[in-house]
């Protein structure tokens, strides 16, 4: 009997992995893919000579530096479930890409280094998840190395994140003696991820680690398990789904401990695709009408074909190959002739996709970040953010004859979200803006490799950019006319005010109290008031 639409939606789990850099996120990603049968051999996080590069990192600069700088999308199946895994950049310089990706997921795995605990980047990403009510599963990684006390880590999660914790598994030993995990509720041991089933312990907790730990660590393990069972909160599904509680798992992704329990937690705890907020209503995942939104654009994933892919999160209905979808921004029909599922840089045609699925739509500049696709309804999905840049630069070109080519390349990069492009109203050269300095390196690398445009960067006379709006068009025109030398337009043609420093911005805000200066803009909806 064929699955109904409701059945197909219920089988799906769309999630992101968030962490501070070097917490082991990419390694964990690859081990999850191993269980899904998507790969046979996991690569090293940092590519070295004669070693395979990380499968989820495909860009040249990622392979050279051993970091993730763009979001990778991977779809795989495990035990009758379909997983859409979005591996986000861990480096803070690519925060805008990560934030947009979090609009497309229903849950997240938070990876914590067992020795370092909650780090600044983890805290920032958690705050974004909290704003979107994204349920979080915690994985305390690197237990095979020297680690902090387990209870100290749990306390830190509760204190710094204001999030209740419910340990599901408990490590058997740590560092060199780490040899498995103990499931608190089931009183069972998993020696390693190669074991499909846990070994049931019939008797006291001491039996769980019998013969596994040195004698001097046995007593500490028993005391820890007893205290965790008595003092820690039990898992509560409602509190987890509402974002108030996180189930905690311990393990080592590199050594294959704890990952199998983690993927089962996604199946058992993580929500199926949830309703999405549109401008005028909520769209339920099980609705018959197809709807989807673009949260990312990526060009030249295949340099040989100069392709351009829009990453689309399906929100409802069935996205079928060959159908014509309405692009709400333009009102025009768009044929979906070759939607694709992804495994990092590899892909295959998607005959059908359902709510929760992430598919790639090849296009030649038709789709932009924040676009909504439907089978006819005029709705716009909210919350795909664009952040005010923190670094502003002018691009210097060594060969002036290539100025037109540079202009086109920068426009394409801006459509992808690699940079933001601002065109001054007074006719002076364009300004590019980024959130972090490493994005400048990525821009230079891609302009050189993909467009044969070696460039340099010069300091702009501005340091602050803000989208502006006003209650009346006349008030906005008056401000823009009075500040013609500081006014620019973004890629959408929206007005952006440039200031040399924060003091100047505050001064103008006091002089013009009816002008709103925004640090965040929703794609396709316009500037929002800064939080």
N, C-alpha and C positions, 0 to 999 in steps of 0.2 A: 504493500500500500504506500502510495507516494506521500511524502511529508506535506503537511499543510504549511501555509505561510507562517503561522504561529509556531509550528514545530521548528522550522528553519531558523527563525529569529531566536528561539529559545536555546538553540545549540551554539550560538555565537558568543564569543567573548572578545571584546576590543579593548586593549589595555596598553599603557605606556610603562616604560621603566624609567624611573627618575633617581638621580643620585648626585653626589658630589663627584668631581673627576677622580678617577683612580680607585673608586670604591668597588670596582669589578662589574660594572653594568654590562659592558660589551661581552665579557666572558659569560655572564649569566645568560645573556641573550642567545649566545651560541649553544649553550647547553640545553636551553629550552627547545631550540631548533633540532638538536640531536634527538630529543625525545619525540619530536613531531616527525622524525624521519626526513626532514628537509635537507640535512647534510649528514655526511658519514664521518667527517673529521673536523673538529673545531680548530680554528686558527688561534694564534697568539693575539693578545690585545694590541701589542706593538709589533708590527711587522719587522722581522729581521732577515738577514740574508739567508736564502735557502729555506725560509719558512713561509707558510701560507699567510696571507694578510687576513685580517678580521673579515669575516664574510659580510657583516653588515656595514662595513666601511669601504666604499668603492671609489671615492674621489682620491686623486693622487696625493693631495696635501694630507688627507687622513692617513693614508698608508705610510707616508714619510714621517709624520709626527706621532702616530699612534693614538689619535684622538678622533672622536666623532664630531663633525662640524655641520652635518645636515641630518635631518630625520630620515631614517630608513624604514620602509614598510615591508613586513614579512607576513605572509599568510600561510598557515599550516594546519593540519588536522592531528588530533590526538584523542583516541577513545571516543569517537563519534561526536567530538566537538570541533568547531572551526575557530581558530585563534587568529586574530589580527593584531600583530605585535608591532608597536611603533617605538623604535629605538631612537630616543631623542639625544641631541648633543648634551654632553655633561658640562662643557665649558661655559662659563657665564657670559662670554662674549657673543654667544649665539642664543641668548635668552629669548629673543623674539620668535625664533623658529620653534623653540620648545613650547612657549606659551601658546602659539597657534595650534601646535599639535595637540595640546591638552584639551582643546575644544572638540577634538574628534574622538576622544576615548570615553569609556564608561567606568574604568577603574584603573588603578596604578599599583605597580610594585615599587616600594621605596627600598633601595639598597643602602645599607649602612655598613661601614667598615667597623669590624668588631673592636679594633684598637682605637679608632678615632671618634666613634660615636656620631652625634649630629653635627654636621659641618655647615658652614654658611650657605653654600649652594643648595644643600638639602632643605634647609629651612625656607629659603625663598621659593623653591619649587613646591614645597608642601603648602605654603600660603596660597599659591595659585590653585592647587587642588582643592583647598578648603573653600575658596571663593566659588568654585564650580560644584561643590558638594560631591567630589569624586572619592569613592571609597578607596582606602589604601591598605594593601597587604605589606607587611614589613619583613624584609629578609636581612638578617644580620649575617653578613658575609665574612669570609676569611677567618673562620674559627680554627683553621689549621695553623694559624700563626698566633703569636702572643696576643691576647685579647684582654679587654677590661672585664671586670666582674659582670656576670649576666644581669644581676639585679640593678647594678649601676646603669647599665644601658637602658633597661626598662624604665627606670626612674627618670633618666634624661629625656626619653621620648615623651613621657607624661608631663614633665616640667617645661621643656622648651617648646613642645608642639601643642600642649594642652589637649592631649589625645590619650584616652584610656588604652591600656595595653592588655592583651589576653594571649599569653604564650601558648602556642599549640604544640610545639616540639621543644625539647631541651637538649643541649649538647652533651654528649658523653665525652668529657675531657675537653682540653683546649690545647692549642699549640701542637707540639709533636705528639701528644697523647690523644688528640682528637680522633675519634674512631667511629662516630655514628651519632644518631639522634634518637631520643626517646619521646614517643608521642604520649602526652600527659593524659588525655581523655581515654585513649585506647589501651594504655599500659602495654605498649608494644615498642620494639626496637627495629630501626632500619639501619643496617650496618653500612650501606652505601646505596647509591642510586641505581646500581645494576640489579638490585633486588626489587622485583615488582610488588612484593608483599612484605609487610612488616612481620617480625617474629613476635608472637604474643608472649608476654611474661606472666606466668602463673605463680604469683607469690609477691614478696616484698620488692620495693624498688631496687634493692641491692642486687637482685638477680638480673636486672636489666644490664648491668655492666660487669657481671661476673666474668672474670677471665679477660676482660677487655681493657681495663684500666690498671695501672700500677697500684699496689696496695695502699700507698700513701695518698692516692687521689680518690679511692673508692668511697671513703666516708664523706668527703666533700660533695661528691656527686649525689649521694643519697640525701644528704641534708638539703642540698639545693632543690632537688625534685620535690621533697616533702614540703618545703617552704613555698615553692611555686604553686603546688597543688592547693595549699591552704590559704595563702595570702593573696595570690593573684586573682584577677577577675576571670570568671568563665566567659567563653565566647558568646556574644549576643548578636545574632544576625541583624536585628533591626538597628541596633546601635552602630554596627559596621556599615550598613547600607546608608545610614544618615550621616556618616562621616565622623562619628564621635568615638569610635573604637577601632583599633587595628589589631588583627591577629598577627602574632610574631613567630617567625620561623628562624631557626639557626642552621648554619651550614657553611659549606665551602664550594662555590661554583667551580673553582679550578680543580678541586680534588673529587668532584662528583658526590657531594654530600648535601642533602636537603633540597635539591632541585625538583626531584620527583614529587615530594610532598607539596612543593610550591605550586606546581602545575595542577595538582589535584585541588588545591585550595582555590585556584582560579575557576575550576569547574564547579566546585561545591559552594563557594561563597560569593564570588564576583557576580555582579548583575549581568543579565542578558542586555542587549541594546535598550537604552532608556529613551523616554520621550525627549524630543529636542525643542528648545524654545525658538519660535519664529516671532516675527515682529508683531503679529496680531493674534497668535494662538499657539498652543502646544501641539506638536505633531507626534502622534504615537507610532512606535516602531512597527506595529502590526496593521497599520492602515494600508488599504489596497493601493492607494495612489502613490506613485513613485516620487520621492523627493531626495535631494542630496545637496551638499555644499562643498565648495572647494576650500581647503585649508592650506594648501601648499602648491607651489609651481616649481618644477625642476626641469632645467634644460640640459641638453647634452649629456644625459646619462649614458648614451651611446654616441661617442664623438664621431663615429663613422657616418651616422645618419643625421646629425644635428637635430635630434628630436627635442620635443617640448611636451612634458607630461604634466597634467593637472591631477593632483591627488584629491580624490573625492570621497567623502564619507557618506555612505547611503544611510538615509534617515528613516525611510519607510518604503513599502511596496517592493517591486522587483525592477531592478535595472537590467535590461536585457540587451544583448548585443544586437545591433541593427535598428533599435528603436530610435524615434526622434524625440528629443527632450526640449523643453522650453527653457531658454536662458532668460531668466526673469529680468535681469538688468537691461537687456536690449529688447525683450519681447519676441525674439526670433527663435525659430526652431533650429535645433542642432542635431545632426545625425550622430549616434554613438556607434560607429561602425567597428571599432576595435578596442573596447574597454579591456583593461589588463589587470591581472593579479600580479603581485610582486613578491619576489624573494630577493631583497637587496637589489643588485643590478640585473638579476635574471627576472624573466617575466613570461607569462603565457596568457592567451586570450581568455577572457571571462565571459562565458556564455550567459550566465545569470549571476547577479549579486543581490544580496538582501540587506536589510537594516543591520548596521554594525560593520558591514564589509567596507574595506577601503580599496578602491580601484583607481587605476590610472587611465586618464582620458587623453590620448594624443591630440594635439591641436597646434595651430600656428598663430598663437596670440589671441585666440577668440576668448578663452577663459582666463579669469583673473582671480586672485585670492579673495575669498568672501562671496563669490558668485553662487547663486542658487539655481539648481536644475530641478525641474518638475515635469510631470506629464501633462501640465496645462494650468495648474493653479498658480495664482500670483501670490507667492509667499516669499519672505526673505528671512533666512536664519540669522540670528543675532550672535554677537560675542566673539567674532574672529578679529583679534585686536591688531592694531598698528601702533607702535610705541614711538614717542618722540626720540630722535637720535641723541646720543650723548657726545658723539664726535662728528664734526663737520669738516670736510676737506674739498678742495678743488683738485681736479685731475689734470695733471700736466702730461701732454703728449709730445713725444720726441719728434714725430713726423707730422707736421701740420696738415699734410695732404690727406691724412686719415681721420680728420675731424668728424666728417659725416659718419664714418664707420663707427667711431667711438660713441657718437651720440646715439646711434641705433643700439649698440651693445649695452650701453648704460641703461637705456630704456628697457631692454629685455631683462637685465639684471634686476632692475627695480620691480618689474612685473613678477619676478620670481620671489621677491622679498629678500634678496641677497643684500641689497642696499636700498636706501630711499633716495630719490632724485628730486631735487628742487630747482626750478627754473626761475631766476630773478626777474622781477617785473621791469627792471631798468635795462634789460638786455645784456647784462654782464654774464660771464661764463657760468655754467651750471655748477651746482654744489651737490656733493653726495654726503649722505649721513648714515652712520652705523651706530649700533648700540655698544659694540666692543671693538677694541683695537685689532683683534685677530681677524675680524671680518674684513679689514682693509687688506690684510695679507691674502685672504681668500679671493677678494675682488681682483687684486693684482695678478694672482696665479691664474685665475680663470680668463681674464682679459688676454693674458699672454698665450695661454695654452689653446683656448677655444677660438679666439678672434685674431691672434697674431698681433696684438696691440700691447707692446711693452710700455708701461706708464709709470709716472711718479705721482706723488701727492704733495700739495702745498697747503699750508695753513690757511684756512678761511678767516676772514675778519669777524666772523660770527662764531659763537660758542653755544648758543641756545636756540632751539626751534620750537615753536608752538603753533598748533592749529588755532585759528581764530574764528569766532562767530559772534553774532549780536542779535538782540531781539528784533531789530528792524534792518532791512537792507541799506537804508540811508546811513545809519550809524556805522555799519561795516564799511561802506564806501568812504565815509569821512575819515575813518581811521586809516584806511589803506592809502588814501590820497595824501594824508599828512605824513605817512611813513613809506613813501614810494621806494626809497633806497634800501629799505629793510624788508620789503615784501617779496615773497616767492610763491610759486604754485607747485603743489605736489603732482604726482603722476595722474591723479584724478582731476586735477584742475582746482582743487580746494586751496584757499588762501592760507599761507603759513608765514607767520611773523618771525624774523630772525633778530636776535639781540646779541651784542658783544659779550654780555655776561649776565649773571642772575640779578645783579643790582639794577641794571638797565631794564630788565624785564619787569621787576617789581615796581620800578618807578613809573613805567608806562601803564601798568595795571592800576595803579593809584590814580593816574591822570585820566584814564578811560575806564571808569567803573562798570560801564555797560558792555564792554568787550570781554568775552570769555576766552581765556587762554587755556587750551587743552593739551595734556600730555599723552592722551590715548585717543585713537580714532578707530571706530568700528568700520571695517571695510563695507562699502556699499550703503552704510547708514549715516556716516558722517561723524564729526567730532563729538566726543562725549566729555562731559566735565571730568576733570582729573579727580581721582579719589583723594 
